[in-house]
């Protein structure tokens, strides 16, 4: 599902126009980004939590010249932690599917 499809589904469920649904999605994305940039966290109970973390710098290898070492600087990245309701609903869905049978070893 992409952003336009999400906006259309929201509009359909809530009973608003597609352009209003698009505005809702755009506003949500904007608020989450602004909150993470300012060092905050966004939590939607049952769904999950977004936060910003700083990934440490490290020494890497230049893929074009494997003998050359390069310094990779620290960078801020977004992190998402799934909430309990989301985790449980996905587990329940996978439990309904039959388990794959292991292949017999010869």
The first five atom37 places (N, CA, C, CB, O) and aatype in JSON, in Angstrom:
{
  "aatype": [20, 20, 20, 20, 20, 20, 20, 20, 20, 20, 20, 20, 20, 20, 20, 20, 20, 20, 20, 20, 20, 20, 20, 20, 20, 20, 20, 20, 20, 20, 20, 20, 20, 20, 20, 20, 20, 20, 20, 20, 20, 20, 20, 20, 20, 20, 20, 20, 20, 20, 20, 20, 20, 20, 20, 20, 20, 20, 20, 20, 20, 20, 20, 20, 20, 20, 20, 20, 20, 20, 20, 20, 20, 20, 20, 20, 20, 20, 20, 20, 20, 20, 20, 20, 20, 20, 20, 20, 20, 20, 20, 20, 20, 20, 20, 20, 20, 20, 20, 20, 20, 20, 20, 20, 20, 20],
  "atom_mask": [
    [1, 1, 1, 1, 1],
    [1, 1, 1, 1, 1],
    [1, 1, 1, 1, 1],
    [1, 1, 1, 1, 1],
    [1, 1, 1, 1, 1],
    [1, 1, 1, 1, 1],
    [1, 1, 1, 1, 1],
    [1, 1, 1, 1, 1],
    [1, 1, 1, 1, 1],
    [1, 1, 1, 1, 1],
    [1, 1, 1, 1, 1],
    [1, 1, 1, 1, 1],
    [1, 1, 1, 1, 1],
    [1, 1, 1, 1, 1],
    [1, 1, 1, 1, 1],
    [1, 1, 1, 1, 1],
    [1, 1, 1, 1, 1],
    [1, 1, 1, 1, 1],
    [1, 1, 1, 1, 1],
    [1, 1, 1, 1, 1],
    [1, 1, 1, 1, 1],
    [1, 1, 1, 1, 1],
    [1, 1, 1, 1, 1],
    [1, 1, 1, 1, 1],
    [1, 1, 1, 1, 1],
    [1, 1, 1, 1, 1],
    [1, 1, 1, 1, 1],
    [1, 1, 1, 1, 1],
    [1, 1, 1, 1, 1],
    [1, 1, 1, 1, 1],
    [1, 1, 1, 1, 1],
    [1, 1, 1, 1, 1],
    [1, 1, 1, 1, 1],
    [1, 1, 1, 1, 1],
    [1, 1, 1, 1, 1],
    [1, 1, 1, 1, 1],
    [1, 1, 1, 1, 1],
    [1, 1, 1, 1, 1],
    [1, 1, 1, 1, 1],
    [1, 1, 1, 1, 1],
    [1, 1, 1, 1, 1],
    [1, 1, 1, 1, 1],
    [1, 1, 1, 1, 1],
    [1, 1, 1, 1, 1],
    [1, 1, 1, 1, 1],
    [1, 1, 1, 1, 1],
    [1, 1, 1, 1, 1],
    [1, 1, 1, 1, 1],
    [1, 1, 1, 1, 1],
    [1, 1, 1, 1, 1],
    [1, 1, 1, 1, 1],
    [1, 1, 1, 1, 1],
    [1, 1, 1, 1, 1],
    [1, 1, 1, 1, 1],
    [1, 1, 1, 1, 1],
    [1, 1, 1, 1, 1],
    [1, 1, 1, 1, 1],
    [1, 1, 1, 1, 1],
    [1, 1, 1, 1, 1],
    [1, 1, 1, 1, 1],
    [1, 1, 1, 1, 1],
    [1, 1, 1, 1, 1],
    [1, 1, 1, 1, 1],
    [1, 1, 1, 1, 1],
    [1, 1, 1, 1, 1],
    [1, 1, 1, 1, 1],
    [1, 1, 1, 1, 1],
    [1, 1, 1, 1, 1],
    [1, 1, 1, 1, 1],
    [1, 1, 1, 1, 1],
    [1, 1, 1, 1, 1],
    [1, 1, 1, 1, 1],
    [1, 1, 1, 1, 1],
    [1, 1, 1, 1, 1],
    [1, 1, 1, 1, 1],
    [1, 1, 1, 1, 1],
    [1, 1, 1, 1, 1],
    [1, 1, 1, 1, 1],
    [1, 1, 1, 1, 1],
    [1, 1, 1, 1, 1],
    [1, 1, 1, 1, 1],
    [1, 1, 1, 1, 1],
    [1, 1, 1, 1, 1],
    [1, 1, 1, 1, 1],
    [1, 1, 1, 1, 1],
    [1, 1, 1, 1, 1],
    [1, 1, 1, 1, 1],
    [1, 1, 1, 1, 1],
    [1, 1, 1, 1, 1],
    [1, 1, 1, 1, 1],
    [1, 1, 1, 1, 1],
    [1, 1, 1, 1, 1],
    [1, 1, 1, 1, 1],
    [1, 1, 1, 1, 1],
    [1, 1, 1, 1, 1],
    [1, 1, 1, 1, 1],
    [1, 1, 1, 1, 1],
    [1, 1, 1, 1, 1],
    [1, 1, 1, 1, 1],
    [1, 1, 1, 1, 1],
    [1, 1, 1, 1, 1],
    [1, 1, 1, 1, 1],
    [1, 1, 1, 1, 1],
    [1, 1, 1, 1, 1],
    [1, 1, 1, 1, 1],
    [1, 1, 1, 1, 1]
  ],
  "atom_positions": [
    [[0.85, -1.17, 0.0], [0.0, 0.0, 0.0], [0.89, 1.23, 0.0], [-0.97, 0.0, 1.22], [1.84, 1.32, 0.78]],
    [[0.6, 2.17, -0.86], [1.36, 3.41, -0.9], [0.56, 4.55, -0.25], [1.74, 3.77, -2.35], [-0.54, 4.34, 0.26]],
    [[1.13, 5.74, -0.27], [0.52, 6.89, 0.41], [-0.86, 7.22, -0.17], [1.44, 8.11, 0.3], [-1.8, 7.49, 0.59]],
    [[-0.99, 7.19, -1.49], [-2.28, 7.52, -2.12], [-3.35, 6.49, -1.77], [-2.11, 7.61, -3.66], [-4.5, 6.84, -1.52]],
    [[-2.97, 5.21, -1.75], [-3.92, 4.16, -1.38], [-4.33, 4.28, 0.08], [-3.31, 2.78, -1.65], [-5.5, 4.07, 0.41]],
    [[-3.39, 4.61, 0.94], [-3.71, 4.81, 2.35], [-4.68, 5.97, 2.52], [-2.42, 5.07, 3.16], [-5.65, 5.86, 3.27]],
    [[-4.42, 7.07, 1.83], [-5.31, 8.23, 1.91], [-6.71, 7.89, 1.42], [-4.74, 9.4, 1.09], [-7.7, 8.32, 2.01]],
    [[-6.8, 7.11, 0.34], [-8.11, 6.71, -0.19], [-8.85, 5.81, 0.79], [-7.94, 5.99, -1.54], [-10.06, 5.96, 0.97]],
    [[-8.14, 4.88, 1.44], [-8.78, 3.99, 2.42], [-9.27, 4.76, 3.63], [-7.79, 2.89, 2.86], [-10.35, 4.49, 4.15]],
    [[-8.47, 5.73, 4.08], [-8.89, 6.57, 5.22], [-10.13, 7.36, 4.84], [-7.74, 7.53, 5.67], [-11.09, 7.43, 5.61]],
    [[-10.11, 7.96, 3.66], [-11.26, 8.75, 3.2], [-12.52, 7.9, 3.14], [-10.96, 9.37, 1.82], [-13.6, 8.34, 3.54]],
    [[-12.38, 6.68, 2.63], [-13.52, 5.77, 2.51], [-14.07, 5.38, 3.89], [-13.12, 4.51, 1.73], [-15.28, 5.39, 4.1]],
    [[-13.17, 5.03, 4.81], [-13.59, 4.58, 6.15], [-14.24, 5.7, 6.96], [-12.4, 4.02, 6.92], [-15.22, 5.49, 7.67]],
    [[-13.66, 6.91, 6.85], [-14.13, 8.02, 7.68], [-15.28, 8.78, 7.02], [-12.97, 8.99, 7.97], [-16.05, 9.46, 7.7]],
    [[-15.4, 8.65, 5.7], [-16.48, 9.35, 5.01], [-16.1, 10.76, 4.63], [-17.71, 9.37, 5.85], [-16.93, 11.67, 4.72]],
    [[-14.86, 10.96, 4.22], [-14.4, 12.27, 3.77], [-13.91, 12.14, 2.33], [-13.25, 12.83, 4.7], [-13.84, 11.03, 1.8]],
    [[-13.59, 13.26, 1.71], [-13.12, 13.21, 0.32], [-11.69, 12.68, 0.26], [-13.19, 14.61, -0.33], [-10.98, 12.66, 1.26]],
    [[-11.29, 12.24, -0.94], [-9.94, 11.71, -1.11], [-8.89, 12.79, -0.85], [-9.76, 11.13, -2.51], [-7.82, 12.5, -0.31]],
    [[-9.19, 14.03, -1.24], [-8.23, 15.11, -1.0], [-8.08, 15.38, 0.5], [-8.66, 16.4, -1.73], [-6.99, 15.7, 0.96]],
    [[-9.16, 15.25, 1.26], [-9.07, 15.4, 2.7], [-8.3, 14.24, 3.32], [-10.48, 15.5, 3.32], [-7.53, 14.43, 4.26]],
    [[-8.51, 13.03, 2.79], [-7.75, 11.87, 3.25], [-6.27, 12.05, 2.99], [-8.26, 10.6, 2.57], [-5.44, 11.69, 3.83]],
    [[-5.93, 12.6, 1.83], [-4.53, 12.87, 1.5], [-3.96, 13.91, 2.46], [-4.4, 13.36, 0.05], [-2.81, 13.8, 2.89]],
    [[-4.75, 14.92, 2.81], [-4.31, 15.94, 3.76], [-4.06, 15.34, 5.14], [-5.34, 17.07, 3.85], [-3.12, 15.73, 5.83]],
    [[-4.9, 14.38, 5.55], [-4.73, 13.72, 6.84], [-3.4, 12.96, 6.87], [-5.9, 12.75, 7.13], [-2.64, 13.08, 7.83]],
    [[-3.13, 12.19, 5.82], [-1.89, 11.41, 5.76], [-0.68, 12.34, 5.72], [-1.9, 10.48, 4.52], [0.3, 12.11, 6.42]],
    [[-0.75, 13.39, 4.9], [0.37, 14.33, 4.8], [0.63, 15.01, 6.14], [0.08, 15.38, 3.71], [1.78, 15.22, 6.52]],
    [[-0.43, 15.37, 6.85], [-0.29, 16.01, 8.15], [0.32, 15.06, 9.16], [-1.63, 16.53, 8.64], [1.18, 15.46, 9.95]],
    [[-0.12, 13.81, 9.16], [0.44, 12.81, 10.07], [1.94, 12.65, 9.83], [-0.27, 11.45, 9.9], [2.73, 12.66, 10.77]],
    [[2.33, 12.5, 8.58], [3.75, 12.35, 8.24], [4.54, 13.58, 8.68], [3.92, 12.12, 6.72], [5.63, 13.45, 9.25]],
    [[4.01, 14.75, 8.43], [4.68, 16.0, 8.8], [4.87, 16.1, 10.32], [3.88, 17.21, 8.3], [5.95, 16.47, 10.78]],
    [[3.84, 15.76, 11.08], [3.92, 15.83, 12.54], [4.94, 14.82, 13.07], [2.53, 15.56, 13.17], [5.73, 15.16, 13.96]],
    [[4.93, 13.6, 12.55], [5.88, 12.59, 13.0], [7.3, 13.05, 12.71], [5.61, 11.23, 12.31], [8.17, 12.95, 13.58]],
    [[7.56, 13.55, 11.51], [8.91, 14.01, 11.14], [9.34, 15.16, 12.03], [8.95, 14.44, 9.67], [10.46, 15.16, 12.55]],
    [[8.48, 16.15, 12.22], [8.83, 17.3, 13.06], [9.12, 16.88, 14.5], [7.69, 18.34, 13.04], [10.05, 17.38, 15.12]],
    [[8.33, 15.95, 15.02], [8.53, 15.48, 16.39], [9.86, 14.75, 16.53], [7.38, 14.56, 16.82], [10.59, 14.96, 17.5]],
    [[10.18, 13.88, 15.56], [11.45, 13.14, 15.61], [12.64, 14.08, 15.45], [11.48, 12.07, 14.53], [13.66, 13.9, 16.11]],
    [[12.51, 15.08, 14.59], [13.6, 16.05, 14.4], [13.88, 16.83, 15.68], [13.27, 17.01, 13.27], [15.02, 17.2, 15.94]],
    [[12.84, 17.08, 16.47], [13.02, 17.85, 17.7], [13.43, 16.96, 18.88], [11.74, 18.6, 18.05], [13.55, 17.44, 20.0]],
    [[13.63, 15.66, 18.62], [14.1, 14.76, 19.67], [13.0, 14.03, 20.41], [14.9, 15.52, 20.64], [13.28, 13.32, 21.37]],
    [[11.75, 14.2, 19.99], [10.64, 13.53, 20.67], [10.36, 12.15, 20.12], [9.4, 14.37, 20.57], [11.05, 11.67, 19.22]],
    [[9.35, 11.53, 20.68], [8.89, 10.22, 20.23], [7.4, 10.32, 19.93], [9.16, 9.11, 21.3], [6.69, 11.13, 20.51]],
    [[6.94, 9.48, 19.01], [5.51, 9.42, 18.67], [5.04, 8.01, 18.99], [5.25, 9.79, 17.16], [5.57, 7.03, 18.46]],
    [[4.04, 7.91, 19.87], [3.51, 6.61, 20.27], [2.04, 6.54, 19.95], [3.76, 6.35, 21.77], [1.26, 7.41, 20.33]],
    [[1.65, 5.48, 19.24], [0.23, 5.2, 19.0], [-0.03, 3.89, 19.73], [-0.12, 5.11, 17.44], [0.43, 2.83, 19.31]],
    [[-0.79, 3.98, 20.81], [-1.02, 2.82, 21.68], [-1.52, 1.63, 20.87], [-2.03, 3.16, 22.79], [-2.46, 1.75, 20.08]],
    [[-0.88, 0.49, 21.07], [-1.25, -0.73, 20.38], [-0.61, -0.89, 19.02], [-2.72, -0.79, 20.23], [-0.42, -2.02, 18.56]],
    [[-0.27, 0.21, 18.36], [0.31, 0.15, 17.02], [1.82, 0.16, 17.07], [-0.19, 1.29, 16.17], [2.47, -0.73, 16.53]],
    [[2.39, 1.19, 17.72], [3.84, 1.23, 17.8], [4.37, 2.59, 18.18], [4.43, 0.82, 16.5], [3.63, 3.53, 18.48]],
    [[5.69, 2.68, 18.17], [6.39, 3.89, 18.6], [7.52, 4.22, 17.64], [6.94, 3.72, 20.03], [8.33, 3.36, 17.29]],
    [[7.56, 5.48, 17.2], [8.65, 5.98, 16.38], [9.57, 6.79, 17.27], [8.13, 6.82, 15.19], [9.11, 7.54, 18.13]],
    [[10.86, 6.64, 17.05], [11.85, 7.45, 17.77], [13.04, 7.68, 16.86], [12.29, 6.76, 19.11], [13.2, 6.99, 15.85]],
    [[13.86, 8.66, 17.21], [15.07, 8.96, 16.44], [16.27, 8.55, 17.29], [15.15, 10.47, 16.04], [16.34, 8.9, 18.47]],
    [[17.19, 7.82, 16.71], [18.39, 7.37, 17.4], [19.61, 7.79, 16.6], [18.38, 5.83, 17.61], [19.54, 7.98, 15.39]],
    [[20.73, 7.94, 17.29], [21.97, 8.25, 16.61], [22.76, 6.95, 16.46], [22.8, 9.32, 17.39], [23.11, 6.29, 17.43]],
    [[23.02, 6.61, 15.2], [23.82, 5.42, 14.92], [25.28, 5.85, 14.95], [23.45, 4.77, 13.52], [25.66, 6.83, 14.3]],
    [[26.1, 5.14, 15.7], [27.51, 5.51, 15.9], [28.28, 5.46, 14.58], [28.16, 4.58, 16.93], [27.97, 4.69, 13.68]],
    [[29.3, 6.31, 14.5], [30.2, 6.28, 13.37], [31.06, 5.02, 13.43], [31.09, 7.53, 13.34], [31.24, 4.43, 14.49]],
    [[31.57, 4.63, 12.28], [32.38, 3.42, 12.25], [33.33, 3.47, 11.05], [31.49, 2.16, 12.18], [33.2, 4.34, 10.18]],
    [[34.26, 2.55, 11.02], [35.17, 2.43, 9.89], [34.6, 1.38, 8.95], [36.63, 2.05, 10.36], [34.25, 0.28, 9.37]],
    [[34.5, 1.74, 7.68], [33.96, 0.83, 6.68], [34.97, 0.61, 5.57], [32.65, 1.36, 6.11], [36.11, 1.07, 5.64]],
    [[34.54, -0.09, 4.53], [35.38, -0.39, 3.38], [34.77, 0.24, 2.15], [35.55, -1.92, 3.19], [33.56, 0.14, 1.92]],
    [[35.6, 0.9, 1.36], [35.16, 1.49, 0.1], [34.87, 0.34, -0.87], [36.24, 2.47, -0.49], [35.77, -0.42, -1.21]],
    [[33.6, 0.19, -1.33], [33.28, -0.94, -2.2], [34.0, -0.89, -3.55], [31.8, -0.99, -2.42], [34.17, -1.93, -4.19]],
    [[34.41, 0.3, -3.99], [35.13, 0.41, -5.26], [36.61, 0.05, -5.1], [35.0, 1.82, -5.83], [37.25, -0.39, -6.05]],
    [[37.14, 0.25, -3.91], [38.54, -0.09, -3.61], [38.55, -0.83, -2.27], [39.47, 1.2, -3.57], [38.72, -0.19, -1.23]],
    [[38.37, -2.15, -2.28], [38.23, -2.9, -1.02], [39.4, -2.78, -0.05], [38.03, -4.34, -1.34], [39.25, -3.06, 1.14]],
    [[40.57, -2.36, -0.53], [41.7, -2.21, 0.38], [41.67, -0.86, 1.11], [43.01, -2.36, -0.38], [42.41, -0.65, 2.06]],
    [[40.82, 0.03, 0.65], [40.75, 1.38, 1.22], [39.7, 1.45, 2.32], [40.45, 2.42, 0.13], [38.54, 1.1, 2.11]],
    [[40.1, 1.91, 3.5], [39.19, 2.09, 4.63], [38.62, 3.5, 4.57], [39.92, 1.83, 6.01], [39.32, 4.44, 4.2]],
    [[37.35, 3.63, 4.93], [36.71, 4.95, 4.98], [36.03, 5.12, 6.33], [35.7, 5.13, 3.82], [35.62, 4.14, 6.96]],
    [[35.92, 6.36, 6.76], [35.25, 6.67, 8.02], [33.79, 6.99, 7.72], [35.94, 7.86, 8.77], [33.51, 7.91, 6.95]],
    [[32.87, 6.25, 8.3], [31.44, 6.49, 8.14], [31.0, 7.3, 9.36], [30.62, 5.14, 8.0], [31.13, 6.83, 10.49]],
    [[30.49, 8.52, 9.14], [30.14, 9.39, 10.27], [28.88, 8.93, 11.0], [29.96, 10.82, 9.78], [28.09, 8.16, 10.45]],
    [[28.69, 9.4, 12.24], [27.44, 9.1, 12.95], [26.26, 9.73, 12.21], [27.5, 9.62, 14.42], [26.41, 10.76, 11.56]],
    [[25.11, 9.1, 12.3], [23.93, 9.62, 11.6], [22.68, 9.34, 12.45], [23.79, 8.97, 10.19], [22.6, 8.33, 13.14]],
    [[21.71, 10.25, 12.37], [20.44, 10.05, 13.07], [19.51, 9.27, 12.17], [19.79, 11.41, 13.49], [19.36, 9.59, 10.99]],
    [[18.89, 8.23, 12.73], [18.0, 7.38, 11.97], [16.68, 7.22, 12.71], [18.65, 6.0, 11.7], [16.63, 7.33, 13.94]],
    [[15.62, 6.95, 11.96], [14.32, 6.69, 12.57], [14.24, 5.22, 12.97], [13.17, 7.05, 11.59], [14.76, 4.35, 12.28]],
    [[13.6, 4.97, 14.08], [13.4, 3.61, 14.57], [11.93, 3.42, 14.86], [14.27, 3.31, 15.84], [11.28, 4.32, 15.4]],
    [[11.39, 2.25, 14.5], [10.0, 1.93, 14.79], [9.97, 0.66, 15.63], [9.17, 1.76, 13.49], [10.6, -0.34, 15.3]],
    [[9.23, 0.71, 16.71], [9.05, -0.45, 17.57], [7.57, -0.8, 17.54], [9.56, -0.18, 19.04], [6.73, 0.01, 17.94]],
    [[7.24, -1.99, 17.07], [5.84, -2.42, 16.96], [5.21, -2.56, 18.33], [5.74, -3.75, 16.2], [5.85, -3.01, 19.28]],
    [[3.94, -2.16, 18.43], [3.19, -2.27, 19.67], [2.62, -3.66, 19.87], [2.08, -1.25, 19.69], [2.64, -4.5, 18.97]],
    [[2.11, -3.91, 21.07], [1.63, -5.23, 21.46], [0.47, -5.71, 20.58], [1.2, -5.2, 22.91], [0.46, -6.86, 20.15]],
    [[-0.5, -4.85, 20.32], [-1.67, -5.24, 19.52], [-1.23, -5.61, 18.1], [-2.72, -4.11, 19.49], [-1.71, -6.6, 17.55]],
    [[-0.33, -4.83, 17.51], [0.16, -5.12, 16.17], [0.9, -6.45, 16.14], [1.09, -4.0, 15.68], [0.66, -7.27, 15.25]],
    [[1.79, -6.67, 17.1], [2.54, -7.93, 17.16], [1.61, -9.12, 17.3], [3.52, -7.9, 18.33], [1.76, -10.12, 16.6]],
    [[0.65, -9.01, 18.21], [-0.26, -10.14, 18.46], [-1.15, -10.43, 17.26], [-1.12, -9.85, 19.68], [-1.43, -11.59, 16.97]],
    [[-1.59, -9.38, 16.56], [-2.45, -9.63, 15.39], [-1.67, -10.3, 14.27], [-3.06, -8.31, 14.89], [-2.22, -11.13, 13.55]],
    [[-0.4, -9.96, 14.11], [0.42, -10.61, 13.09], [0.74, -12.05, 13.48], [1.71, -9.83, 12.86], [0.76, -12.93, 12.63]],
    [[0.98, -12.28, 14.77], [1.23, -13.65, 15.23], [-0.01, -14.51, 15.05], [1.65, -13.65, 16.72], [0.09, -15.67, 14.63]],
    [[-1.19, -13.96, 15.35], [-2.43, -14.72, 15.2], [-2.67, -15.08, 13.74], [-3.62, -13.92, 15.75], [-3.15, -16.17, 13.44]],
    [[-2.34, -14.17, 12.84], [-2.51, -14.43, 11.42], [-1.59, -15.55, 10.96], [-2.26, -13.15, 10.61], [-2.0, -16.42, 10.2]],
    [[-0.34, -15.53, 11.41], [0.59, -16.56, 10.99], [0.25, -17.91, 11.63], [2.03, -16.16, 11.34], [0.58, -18.95, 11.07]],
    [[-0.4, -17.9, 12.79], [-0.78, -19.15, 13.46], [-1.93, -19.83, 12.72], [-1.18, -18.88, 14.91], [-2.08, -21.04, 12.81]],
    [[-2.74, -19.06, 11.98], [-3.85, -19.63, 11.24], [-3.39, -20.36, 9.99], [-4.84, -18.53, 10.87], [-4.08, -21.25, 9.5]],
    [[-2.24, -19.99, 9.46], [-1.7, -20.65, 8.27], [-1.05, -21.96, 8.68], [-0.66, -19.73, 7.55], [-0.44, -22.05, 9.75]],
    [[-1.18, -23.0, 7.85], [-0.52, -24.25, 8.2], [0.99, -24.1, 8.14], [-0.98, -25.37, 7.26], [1.53, -23.43, 7.27]],
    [[1.65, -24.73, 9.08], [3.11, -24.66, 9.14], [3.7, -25.42, 7.96], [3.64, -25.24, 10.48], [3.16, -26.44, 7.53]],
    [[4.81, -24.92, 7.45], [5.49, -25.59, 6.34], [6.07, -26.9, 6.84], [6.61, -24.68, 5.75], [6.66, -26.96, 7.92]],
    [[5.89, -27.93, 6.07], [6.4, -29.25, 6.45], [7.89, -29.31, 6.17], [5.66, -30.37, 5.69], [8.32, -28.96, 5.07]],
    [[8.7, -29.74, 7.13], [10.13, -29.84, 6.86], [10.4, -30.94, 5.84], [10.9, -30.11, 8.16], [9.73, -31.97, 5.83]],
    [[11.38, -30.7, 4.99], [11.7, -31.71, 3.97], [12.49, -32.85, 4.64], [12.52, -31.07, 2.79], [13.37, -32.6, 5.46]],
    [[12.16, -34.1, 4.27], [12.88, -35.24, 4.88], [14.33, -35.26, 4.42], [12.19, -36.59, 4.52], [14.63, -35.03, 3.24]],
    [[15.21, -35.52, 5.34], [16.63, -35.6, 5.0], [16.97, -37.0, 4.59], [17.52, -35.15, 6.18], [16.49, -37.97, 5.19]],
    [[17.79, -37.13, 3.56], [18.14, -38.46, 3.04], [19.5, -38.87, 3.46], [18.06, -38.49, 1.55], [19.95, -39.96, 3.11]]
  ]
}
